[in-house]
């Protein structure tokens, strides 16, 4: 777990910053289009981080390479996030566009962070 400490801290700081920006933007600039349950986006991404760390720890305990855990994690992550977005859009059709824009911002920023930081961590 110490191996991933810098990655975890960076990821959580980015989630906190993105959350603060999105809540500030919707609260002050566009309160009329603020999606209900916006707080679920950061909770979901933190849950996905926990899933990734659990898979990496499981693989390390079994003596298998961490890269295998990351190969399992990527498609599972995409399917979980896609299912979440589809369910939310079907439930809250009127707020679909602001929600997708916020979700896409989180996804892109955190995926880039995840890829760059994990490549550095796994190579060590």
Contact map, one row per residue, 1 for C-alpha under 8 A:
1111100000000000000000000000000000000000000000000000000010000000000000000000000000000000000000000000000000000000000000000000
1111100000000000000000000000000000000000000000000000000000000000000000000000000000000000000000000000000000000000000000000000
1111110000000000000000000000000000000000000000000000000000000000000000000000000000000000000000000000000000000000000000001000
1111111100000000000000000000000000000000000000000000000000000000000000000000000000000000000000000000000000000000000000001000
1111111110000000000000000000000000000000000000000000000000000000000000000000000000000000000000000000000000000000000000000000
0011111111000000000000000000000000000000000000000000000000000000000000000000000000000000000000000000000000000000000000000000
0001111111100000000000000000000000000000000000000000000000000000000000000000000000000000000000000000000000000000010011001000
0001111111110000000000000000000000000000000000000000000000000000000000000000000000000000000000000000000000000000000000000000
0000111111111000000000000000000000000000000000000000000000000000000000000000000000000000000000000000000000000000000000000000
0000011111111100000000000000000000000000000000000000000000000000000000000000000000000000000000000000000000000000000000000000
0000001111111110000000000000000000000000000000000000000000000000000000000000000000000000000000000000000000000100110000000000
0000000111111111000000000000000000000000000001000000000000000000000000000000000000000000000000000000000000000000000000000000
0000000011111111100000000000000000000000000000000000000000000000000000000000000000000000000000000000000000000000000000000000
0000000001111111110000000000000000000000000000000000000000000000000000000000000000000000000000000000000000000100000000000000
0000000000111111111000000000000000000000010011000000000000000000000000000000000000000000000000000000000001000100000000000000
0000000000011111111100000000000000000000010000000000000000000000000000000000000000000000000000000000000000000000000000000000
0000000000001111111110000000000000000000000000000000000000000000000000000000000000000000000000000000000000000000000000000000
0000000000000111111111000000000000000000000000000000000000000000000000000000000000000000000000000000000001000000000000000000
0000000000000011111111100000000000000010010000000000000000000000000000000000000000000000000000000000000000000000000000000000
0000000000000001111111110000000000000000000000000000000000000000000000000000000000000000000000000000000000000000000000000000
0000000000000000111111111000000000000000000000000000000000000000000000000000000000000000000000000000000000000000000000000000
0000000000000000011111111100000000000000000000000000000000000000000000000000000000000000000000000000010000000000000000000000
0000000000000000001111111110000000000000000000000000000000000000000000000000000000000000000000000000000000000000000000000000
0000000000000000000111111111100000000000000000000000000000000000000000000000000000000000000000000000000000000000000000000000
0000000000000000000011111111110000000000000000000000000000000000000000000000000000000000000000000000000000000000000000000000
0000000000000000000001111111111111000000000000000000000000000000000000000000000000000000000000000000000000000000000000000000
0000000000000000000000111111111001000000000000000000000000000000000000000000000000000000000000000000000000000000000000000000
0000000000000000000000011111111000000000000000000000000000000000000000000000000000000000000000000000000000000000000000000000
0000000000000000000000011111111000000000000000000000000000000000000000000000000000000000000000000000000000000000000000000000
0000000000000000000000001111111111000000000000000000000000000000000000000000000000000000000000000000000000000000000000000000
0000000000000000000000000111111111000000000000000000000000000000000000000000000000000000000000000000000000000000000000000000
0000000000000000000000000100011111000000000000000000000000000000000000000000000000000000000000000000000000000000000000000000
0000000000000000000000000100011111100000000000000000000000000000000000000000000000000000000000100100000000000000000000000000
0000000000000000000000000110011111110100000000000000000000000000000000000000000000000000000000100100000000000000000000000000
0000000000000000000000000000000011111100000000000000000000000000000000000000000000000000000000110110000000000000000000000000
0000000000000000000000000000000001111100000000000000000000000000000000000000000000000000000000100000000000000000000000000000
0000000000000000000000000000000000111111000000000000000000000000000000000000000000000000000000000000000000000000000000000000
0000000000000000000000000000000001111111100000000000000000000000000000000000000000000000000000000010000000000000000000000000
0000000000000000001000000000000000001111111000000000000000000000000000000000000000000000000000000000000000000000000000000000
0000000000000000000000000000000000001111111100000000000000000000000000000000000000000000000000000000000000000000000000000000
0000000000000000000000000000000000000111111110000000000000000000000000000000000000000000000000000000001001000000000000000000
0000000000000011001000000000000000000011111111000000000000000000000000000000000000000000000000000000000000000000000000000000
0000000000000000000000000000000000000011111111100000000000000000000000000000000000000000000000000000000000000000000000000000
0000000000000000000000000000000000000001111111110000000000000000000000000000000000000000000000000000000000000000000000000000
0000000000000010000000000000000000000000111111111000000000000000000000000000000000000000000000000000000000000000000000000000
0000000000010010000000000000000000000000011111111100000000000000000000000000000000000000000000000000000000000000000000000000
0000000000000000000000000000000000000000001111111110000000000000000000000000000000000000000000000000000000000000000000000000
0000000000000000000000000000000000000000000111111111000000000000000000000000100000000000000000000000000000000000000000000000
0000000000000000000000000000000000000000000011111111100000000000000000000000000000000000000000000000000000000000000000000000
0000000000000000000000000000000000000000000001111111110000000000000000000000000000000000000000000000000000000000000000000000
0000000000000000000000000000000000000000000000111111111000000000000000001000000000000000000000000000000000000000000000000000
0000000000000000000000000000000000000000000000011111111100000000000011001000000000000000000000000000000000000000000000000000
0000000000000000000000000000000000000000000000001111111110000000000000000000000000000000000000000000000000000000000000000000
0000000000000000000000000000000000000000000000000111111111000000000000000000000000000000000000000000000000000000000000000000
0000000000000000000000000000000000000000000000000011111111100000000011001000000000000000000000000000000000000000000000000000
0000000000000000000000000000000000000000000000000001111111110000010011000000000000000000000000000000000000000000000000000000
1000000000000000000000000000000000000000000000000000111111111000000000000000000000000000000000000000000000000000000000000000
0000000000000000000000000000000000000000000000000000011111111100000000000000000000000000000000000000000000000000000000000000
0000000000000000000000000000000000000000000000000000001111111111110110000000000000000000000000000000000000000000000000000000
0000000000000000000000000000000000000000000000000000000111111111110000000000000000000000000000000000000000000000000000000000
0000000000000000000000000000000000000000000000000000000011111111000000000000000000000000000000000000000000000000000000000000
0000000000000000000000000000000000000000000000000000000001111111000000000000000000000000000000000000000000000000000000000000
0000000000000000000000000000000000000000000000000000000000111111100000000000000000000000000000000000000000000000000000000000
0000000000000000000000000000000000000000000000000000000000111111110100000000000000000000000000000000000000000000000000000000
0000000000000000000000000000000000000000000000000000000000110011111110000000000000000000000000000000000000000000000000000000
0000000000000000000000000000000000000000000000000000000100110001111111000000000000000000000000000000000000000000000000000100
0000000000000000000000000000000000000000000000000000000000000000111111100000000000000000000000000000000000000000000000000100
0000000000000000000000000000000000000000000000000000000000100001111111110000000000000000000000000000000000000000000000000000
0000000000000000000000000000000000000000000000000001001100100000111111111000000000000000000000000000000000000000000000000000
0000000000000000000000000000000000000000000000000001001100000000011111111100000000000000000000000000000000000000000000000000
0000000000000000000000000000000000000000000000000000000000000000001111111110000000000000000000000000000000000000000000000000
0000000000000000000000000000000000000000000000000000000000000000000111111111000000000000000000000000000000000000000000000000
0000000000000000000000000000000000000000000000000011001000000000000011111111100000000000000000000000000000000000000000000000
0000000000000000000000000000000000000000000000000000000000000000000001111111110000000000000000000000000000000000000000000000
0000000000000000000000000000000000000000000000000000000000000000000000111111111000000000000000000000000000000000000000000000
0000000000000000000000000000000000000000000000000000000000000000000000011111111100000000000000000000000000000000000000000000
0000000000000000000000000000000000000000000000010000000000000000000000001111111110000000000000000000000000000000000000000000
0000000000000000000000000000000000000000000000000000000000000000000000000111111111000000000000000000000000000000000000000000
0000000000000000000000000000000000000000000000000000000000000000000000000011111111100000000000000000000000000000000000000000
0000000000000000000000000000000000000000000000000000000000000000000000000001111111110000000000000000000000000000000000000000
0000000000000000000000000000000000000000000000000000000000000000000000000000111111111000000000000000000000000000000000000000
0000000000000000000000000000000000000000000000000000000000000000000000000000011111111100000000000000000000000000000000000000
0000000000000000000000000000000000000000000000000000000000000000000000000000001111111110000000000000000000000000000000000000
0000000000000000000000000000000000000000000000000000000000000000000000000000000111111111000000000000000000000000000000000000
0000000000000000000000000000000000000000000000000000000000000000000000000000000011111111100000000001000000000000000000000000
0000000000000000000000000000000000000000000000000000000000000000000000000000000001111111110000000000000000000000000000000000
0000000000000000000000000000000000000000000000000000000000000000000000000000000000111111111000000000000000000000000000000000
0000000000000000000000000000000000000000000000000000000000000000000000000000000000011111111110010000000000000000000000000000
0000000000000000000000000000000000000000000000000000000000000000000000000000000000001111111110110000000000000000000000000000
0000000000000000000000000000000000000000000000000000000000000000000000000000000000000111111110000000000000000000000000000000
0000000000000000000000000000000000000000000000000000000000000000000000000000000000000011111110000000000000000000000000000000
0000000000000000000000000000000000000000000000000000000000000000000000000000000000000001111111110000000000000000000000000000
0000000000000000000000000000000000000000000000000000000000000000000000000000000000000001111111110000000000000000000000000000
0000000000000000000000000000000000000000000000000000000000000000000000000000000000000000000111111000000000000000000000000000
0000000000000000000000000000000011110000000000000000000000000000000000000000000000000000100111111110000000000000000000000000
0000000000000000000000000000000000100000000000000000000000000000000000000000000000000001100111111111000000000000000000000000
0000000000000000000000000000000000000000000000000000000000000000000000000000000000000000000001111111100000000000000000000000
0000000000000000000000000000000011100000000000000000000000000000000000000000000000000000000000111111110000000000000000000000
0000000000000000000000000000000000100100000000000000000000000000000000000000000000000000000000111111111000000000000000000000
0000000000000000000000000000000000000000000000000000000000000000000000000000000000001000000000011111111100000000000000000000
0000000000000000000000000000000000000000000000000000000000000000000000000000000000000000000000001111111110000000000000000000
0000000000000000000001000000000000000000000000000000000000000000000000000000000000000000000000000111111111000000000000000000
0000000000000000000000000000000000000000100000000000000000000000000000000000000000000000000000000011111111100000000000000000
0000000000000000000000000000000000000000000000000000000000000000000000000000000000000000000000000001111111110000000000000000
0000000000000000000000000000000000000000000000000000000000000000000000000000000000000000000000000000111111111000000000000000
0000000000000010010000000000000000000000100000000000000000000000000000000000000000000000000000000000011111111100000000000000
0000000000000000000000000000000000000000000000000000000000000000000000000000000000000000000000000000001111111110000000000000
0000000000000000000000000000000000000000000000000000000000000000000000000000000000000000000000000000000111111111000000000000
0000000000000000000000000000000000000000000000000000000000000000000000000000000000000000000000000000000011111111100000000000
0000000000100110000000000000000000000000000000000000000000000000000000000000000000000000000000000000000001111111110000000000
0000000000000000000000000000000000000000000000000000000000000000000000000000000000000000000000000000000000111111111000000000
0000000000000000000000000000000000000000000000000000000000000000000000000000000000000000000000000000000000011111111100000000
0000000000100000000000000000000000000000000000000000000000000000000000000000000000000000000000000000000000001111111110000000
0000001000100000000000000000000000000000000000000000000000000000000000000000000000000000000000000000000000000111111111000000
0000000000000000000000000000000000000000000000000000000000000000000000000000000000000000000000000000000000000011111111100000
0000000000000000000000000000000000000000000000000000000000000000000000000000000000000000000000000000000000000001111111110000
0000001000000000000000000000000000000000000000000000000000000000000000000000000000000000000000000000000000000000111111111000
0000001000000000000000000000000000000000000000000000000000000000000000000000000000000000000000000000000000000000011111111100
0000000000000000000000000000000000000000000000000000000000000000000000000000000000000000000000000000000000000000001111111110
0000000000000000000000000000000000000000000000000000000000000000000000000000000000000000000000000000000000000000000111111111
0011001000000000000000000000000000000000000000000000000000000000000000000000000000000000000000000000000000000000000011111111
0000000000000000000000000000000000000000000000000000000000000000011000000000000000000000000000000000000000000000000001111111
0000000000000000000000000000000000000000000000000000000000000000000000000000000000000000000000000000000000000000000000111111
0000000000000000000000000000000000000000000000000000000000000000000000000000000000000000000000000000000000000000000000011111
